[in-house]
């Protein structure tokens, strides 16, 4: 799937606009393209950073839940023993 930057414009249309309005328009087009590229790269870095943080958080939470389950299981066992001794 290709990303289309300008809905119906192609390179020839851009060249015609530059011819009609002069080199300043070309500089504006270059500036817009540069900022779009820069923002695209920033979004890529941000996406990578977010995925890294989410994976790290997921790993930490999984370990925490597993440890909590073990501790809860041991506590239940101890409570059952205590209950047995208290009822006797």
JOGIMO-V968130 format. One record per pair of residues at least 12 apart in sequence whose ideal C-beta (glycine too) atoms are under 8 Angstrom apart, sorted by the first residue. I is the first residue (numbers start at 1). GAP is how many residues later the second one is. Records with the same first field share a line. If there is no record, write none. Layout:
I->GAP ; GAP
This chain:
5->28 ; 31
14->15
17->12
